Amino acid sequence: MKKILLSLTFLIFALNPAQKLDNIQSGEVLNYRIHYGILNAGNATLTTLKTTFQGQPHFYVKGYGKTTGAVRAFFKVEDHYESFINYNTGLPSFYVRNVQEGGYTQHFETVFNQSNQTLILTDKEKNTSKIVKSVKDVQDMLSAFYYLRSLDSLDLRVGSVKKLNVWIDDDMFPFQIKVAGTENVKTKFGTINCLKIIPQVMSGRVFKDKEGVTLWVSNDKNLVPIAIKAELAVGSLKASLETYKNVKYPLKFSK
């Protein structure tokens, strides 16, 4: 489940000036079905509401993922993510990761101070806090996803490579994504043209493909993730768009 949610965030960058999130409307809901082979492995949902946070307009984004069916019987996952994203800058102000994955639990809250490039990390389980030096325009796992969707199509030309820094759990990770091409992807709604995205993670001084992850996002103003595939040691984990609501621009599926 974490790999799917991480995959969504690898879509996001960049070192370009921040842009408004005006192509995303309040009330948008994206639901994904996660499957391993023929097994339904879980569900993931992203919801977006416009609100006011610290006196400024923000998107309040919630991500929720869980295992279902036979998979849940032997590996229970309940992952909750929250992010308050400044509407005018596309940068996060506050981020929550509260997860249960098998016997592992973690509950972190992060306050971002983008002006002086620091953050306050609070471990809610240990009841401890610390100040961490950050970097310019750092994203969290959810805000990164929405920041990508605000970018112009010129920034997503085939062959382009973008870099970003993402705060994950309790550490900073440098990533880059490359737009590998375009493909027509079959879905339950029909076929839709997508950008094929390959995320890469820094290893030493070079970037390497991130664990065989491939993402397909709608090749339009929405840039909605349509499908994700992550290669595992045995088989692969896939996620596909199951339902959607209040997407600002019509998704152009063809039969």
PEWO-V669287 format. One record per residue. N is the residue number from 1. PHI is phi in whole degrees, 0 to 359 (999 if undefined). NEAR is the number of other C-alpha atoms within 12 Angstrom. D_LAST is the distance of its C-alpha to the last C-alpha in Angstrom with 2 decimals. Layout:
BEGIN
n=N phi=PHI near=NEAR d_last=D_LAST
n=N phi=PHI near=NEAR d_last=D_LAST
END
This chain:
BEGIN
n=1 phi=999 near=41 d_last=30.29
n=2 phi=299 near=33 d_last=32.36
n=3 phi=297 near=31 d_last=30.65
n=4 phi=295 near=45 d_last=27.23
n=5 phi=294 near=43 d_last=28.81
n=6 phi=298 near=39 d_last=30.74
n=7 phi=300 near=42 d_last=27.69
n=8 phi=300 near=48 d_last=26.24
n=9 phi=286 near=42 d_last=29.51
n=10 phi=294 near=50 d_last=29.72
n=11 phi=292 near=51 d_last=27.10
n=12 phi=256 near=50 d_last=29.82
n=13 phi=210 near=42 d_last=32.68
n=14 phi=188 near=40 d_last=34.72
n=15 phi=266 near=26 d_last=38.00
n=16 phi=286 near=20 d_last=36.85
n=17 phi=300 near=19 d_last=38.31
n=18 phi=296 near=30 d_last=36.74
n=19 phi=231 near=25 d_last=34.26
n=20 phi=293 near=25 d_last=33.47
n=21 phi=264 near=34 d_last=30.51
n=22 phi=278 near=27 d_last=29.57
n=23 phi=264 near=27 d_last=25.81
n=24 phi=240 near=35 d_last=25.80
n=25 phi=251 near=28 d_last=26.73
n=26 phi=299 near=24 d_last=28.91
n=27 phi=98 near=21 d_last=27.27
n=28 phi=294 near=28 d_last=24.22
n=29 phi=226 near=27 d_last=23.33
n=30 phi=239 near=33 d_last=21.20
n=31 phi=245 near=29 d_last=21.13
n=32 phi=235 near=37 d_last=20.53
n=33 phi=259 near=33 d_last=20.80
n=34 phi=253 near=36 d_last=23.11
n=35 phi=222 near=32 d_last=23.38
n=36 phi=240 near=29 d_last=25.82
n=37 phi=62 near=18 d_last=24.74
n=38 phi=272 near=14 d_last=23.94
n=39 phi=272 near=20 d_last=25.91
n=40 phi=283 near=23 d_last=24.74
n=41 phi=267 near=32 d_last=27.15
n=42 phi=174 near=36 d_last=26.82
n=43 phi=227 near=35 d_last=25.25
n=44 phi=221 near=40 d_last=25.63
n=45 phi=226 near=37 d_last=25.47
n=46 phi=239 near=40 d_last=26.15
n=47 phi=236 near=33 d_last=27.48
n=48 phi=226 near=34 d_last=28.90
n=49 phi=226 near=26 d_last=31.59
n=50 phi=276 near=26 d_last=33.76
n=51 phi=209 near=21 d_last=37.47
n=52 phi=246 near=17 d_last=40.89
n=53 phi=225 near=19 d_last=42.49
n=54 phi=54 near=13 d_last=45.95
n=55 phi=78 near=10 d_last=45.99
n=56 phi=233 near=17 d_last=42.92
n=57 phi=292 near=25 d_last=39.26
n=58 phi=224 near=33 d_last=37.16
n=59 phi=265 near=39 d_last=33.82
n=60 phi=262 near=36 d_last=34.50
n=61 phi=248 near=40 d_last=31.86
n=62 phi=239 near=36 d_last=31.78
n=63 phi=241 near=40 d_last=30.18
n=64 phi=225 near=33 d_last=30.49
n=65 phi=224 near=38 d_last=29.71
n=66 phi=209 near=35 d_last=30.89
n=67 phi=278 near=32 d_last=30.73
n=68 phi=222 near=24 d_last=29.85
n=69 phi=59 near=20 d_last=30.53
n=70 phi=296 near=16 d_last=32.45
n=71 phi=296 near=24 d_last=32.34
n=72 phi=296 near=21 d_last=34.03
n=73 phi=298 near=14 d_last=36.73
n=74 phi=246 near=14 d_last=38.14
n=75 phi=209 near=20 d_last=36.98
n=76 phi=277 near=24 d_last=36.69
n=77 phi=234 near=30 d_last=35.08
n=78 phi=223 near=30 d_last=35.28
n=79 phi=248 near=34 d_last=34.58
n=80 phi=239 near=33 d_last=35.10
n=81 phi=232 near=38 d_last=34.73
n=82 phi=220 near=35 d_last=35.65
n=83 phi=211 near=44 d_last=36.03
n=84 phi=259 near=41 d_last=37.46
n=85 phi=249 near=44 d_last=36.10
n=86 phi=299 near=38 d_last=37.99
n=87 phi=295 near=36 d_last=35.71
n=88 phi=273 near=22 d_last=37.67
n=89 phi=248 near=30 d_last=38.05
n=90 phi=77 near=41 d_last=35.08
n=91 phi=253 near=48 d_last=37.71
n=92 phi=283 near=43 d_last=38.47
n=93 phi=251 near=41 d_last=41.61
n=94 phi=208 near=37 d_last=41.50
n=95 phi=218 near=42 d_last=39.59
n=96 phi=233 near=38 d_last=39.74
n=97 phi=232 near=36 d_last=38.83
n=98 phi=229 near=30 d_last=39.80
n=99 phi=230 near=30 d_last=38.62
n=100 phi=228 near=23 d_last=39.54
n=101 phi=228 near=24 d_last=38.37
n=102 phi=66 near=19 d_last=40.29
n=103 phi=269 near=12 d_last=43.92
n=104 phi=264 near=15 d_last=43.29
n=105 phi=229 near=21 d_last=43.31
n=106 phi=202 near=26 d_last=43.39
n=107 phi=220 near=28 d_last=43.67
n=108 phi=247 near=32 d_last=43.99
n=109 phi=234 near=35 d_last=44.11
n=110 phi=232 near=38 d_last=44.19
n=111 phi=256 near=34 d_last=45.55
n=112 phi=263 near=35 d_last=44.75
n=113 phi=250 near=26 d_last=47.32
n=114 phi=290 near=24 d_last=45.43
n=115 phi=289 near=17 d_last=48.44
n=116 phi=249 near=16 d_last=50.81
n=117 phi=56 near=21 d_last=48.29
n=118 phi=226 near=23 d_last=49.31
n=119 phi=214 near=33 d_last=47.78
n=120 phi=248 near=28 d_last=49.26
n=121 phi=257 near=31 d_last=47.95
n=122 phi=244 near=27 d_last=48.89
n=123 phi=267 near=23 d_last=48.73
n=124 phi=290 near=19 d_last=48.63
n=125 phi=286 near=16 d_last=49.60
n=126 phi=265 near=14 d_last=52.67
n=127 phi=57 near=13 d_last=53.37
n=128 phi=231 near=15 d_last=53.89
n=129 phi=223 near=18 d_last=52.87
n=130 phi=209 near=19 d_last=53.26
n=131 phi=265 near=19 d_last=52.67
n=132 phi=237 near=21 d_last=50.61
n=133 phi=290 near=22 d_last=50.55
n=134 phi=248 near=28 d_last=47.05
n=135 phi=225 near=24 d_last=45.60
n=136 phi=295 near=26 d_last=44.28
n=137 phi=58 near=37 d_last=40.87
n=138 phi=292 near=45 d_last=40.26
n=139 phi=247 near=51 d_last=37.08
n=140 phi=260 near=49 d_last=36.53
n=141 phi=296 near=49 d_last=33.58
n=142 phi=272 near=47 d_last=31.70
n=143 phi=298 near=53 d_last=32.89
n=144 phi=300 near=46 d_last=31.85
n=145 phi=301 near=41 d_last=28.19
n=146 phi=283 near=50 d_last=28.38
n=147 phi=295 near=46 d_last=30.48
n=148 phi=304 near=44 d_last=27.90
n=149 phi=292 near=40 d_last=25.40
n=150 phi=270 near=37 d_last=28.03
n=151 phi=280 near=33 d_last=28.37
n=152 phi=286 near=24 d_last=27.52
n=153 phi=300 near=19 d_last=24.95
n=154 phi=295 near=14 d_last=28.03
n=155 phi=279 near=24 d_last=29.21
n=156 phi=239 near=34 d_last=26.10
n=157 phi=293 near=21 d_last=26.16
n=158 phi=301 near=22 d_last=25.34
n=159 phi=97 near=18 d_last=28.64
n=160 phi=286 near=21 d_last=30.10
n=161 phi=231 near=26 d_last=32.05
n=162 phi=235 near=32 d_last=33.03
n=163 phi=245 near=31 d_last=35.74
n=164 phi=200 near=37 d_last=36.41
n=165 phi=242 near=34 d_last=38.75
n=166 phi=237 near=40 d_last=37.49
n=167 phi=276 near=43 d_last=39.80
n=168 phi=235 near=32 d_last=38.86
n=169 phi=59 near=26 d_last=41.08
n=170 phi=227 near=28 d_last=44.50
n=171 phi=206 near=22 d_last=44.14
n=172 phi=260 near=25 d_last=42.64
n=173 phi=230 near=27 d_last=40.25
n=174 phi=277 near=33 d_last=39.42
n=175 phi=229 near=39 d_last=35.88
n=176 phi=217 near=33 d_last=33.93
n=177 phi=236 near=42 d_last=30.28
n=178 phi=236 near=37 d_last=28.94
n=179 phi=272 near=33 d_last=25.67
n=180 phi=278 near=25 d_last=24.92
n=181 phi=161 near=23 d_last=21.97
n=182 phi=237 near=24 d_last=18.29
n=183 phi=215 near=23 d_last=15.43
n=184 phi=271 near=23 d_last=11.66
n=185 phi=250 near=29 d_last=11.42
n=186 phi=275 near=20 d_last=9.19
n=187 phi=226 near=27 d_last=9.75
n=188 phi=293 near=19 d_last=9.83
n=189 phi=267 near=18 d_last=7.88
n=190 phi=131 near=17 d_last=4.88
n=191 phi=259 near=20 d_last=6.22
n=192 phi=223 near=30 d_last=9.13
n=193 phi=284 near=27 d_last=12.16
n=194 phi=227 near=35 d_last=15.28
n=195 phi=275 near=37 d_last=18.99
n=196 phi=264 near=34 d_last=20.56
n=197 phi=246 near=44 d_last=23.82
n=198 phi=243 near=39 d_last=26.82
n=199 phi=279 near=38 d_last=29.57
n=200 phi=227 near=35 d_last=33.15
n=201 phi=244 near=30 d_last=36.35
n=202 phi=291 near=21 d_last=39.86
n=203 phi=228 near=14 d_last=42.00
n=204 phi=68 near=8 d_last=45.45
n=205 phi=251 near=9 d_last=45.03
n=206 phi=234 near=12 d_last=41.67
n=207 phi=262 near=22 d_last=38.11
n=208 phi=236 near=20 d_last=36.40
n=209 phi=304 near=24 d_last=32.85
n=210 phi=277 near=30 d_last=32.60
n=211 phi=51 near=22 d_last=32.47
n=212 phi=65 near=25 d_last=29.42
n=213 phi=269 near=35 d_last=27.14
n=214 phi=230 near=39 d_last=23.88
n=215 phi=234 near=45 d_last=21.74
n=216 phi=237 near=41 d_last=18.40
n=217 phi=241 near=40 d_last=18.26
n=218 phi=302 near=35 d_last=15.82
n=219 phi=274 near=35 d_last=16.92
n=220 phi=204 near=30 d_last=17.84
n=221 phi=290 near=28 d_last=20.79
n=222 phi=285 near=35 d_last=19.95
n=223 phi=51 near=39 d_last=20.12
n=224 phi=280 near=45 d_last=18.87
n=225 phi=298 near=48 d_last=19.17
n=226 phi=261 near=44 d_last=15.87
n=227 phi=206 near=41 d_last=17.49
n=228 phi=220 near=41 d_last=21.06
n=229 phi=226 near=36 d_last=22.81
n=230 phi=234 near=35 d_last=26.60
n=231 phi=288 near=23 d_last=28.52
n=232 phi=249 near=17 d_last=31.41
n=233 phi=301 near=9 d_last=34.58
n=234 phi=231 near=9 d_last=32.94
n=235 phi=77 near=15 d_last=29.17
n=236 phi=213 near=24 d_last=26.83
n=237 phi=255 near=33 d_last=25.73
n=238 phi=232 near=36 d_last=22.14
n=239 phi=229 near=41 d_last=20.76
n=240 phi=223 near=37 d_last=17.23
n=241 phi=296 near=35 d_last=16.25
n=242 phi=259 near=25 d_last=16.56
n=243 phi=214 near=24 d_last=17.02
n=244 phi=211 near=29 d_last=17.86
n=245 phi=211 near=23 d_last=20.00
n=246 phi=61 near=22 d_last=21.66
n=247 phi=288 near=30 d_last=19.91
n=248 phi=296 near=23 d_last=21.48
n=249 phi=249 near=20 d_last=18.75
n=250 phi=300 near=18 d_last=15.17
n=251 phi=277 near=29 d_last=12.76
n=252 phi=265 near=24 d_last=10.09
n=253 phi=270 near=20 d_last=6.77
n=254 phi=239 near=14 d_last=3.79
n=255 phi=274 near=12 d_last=0.00
END
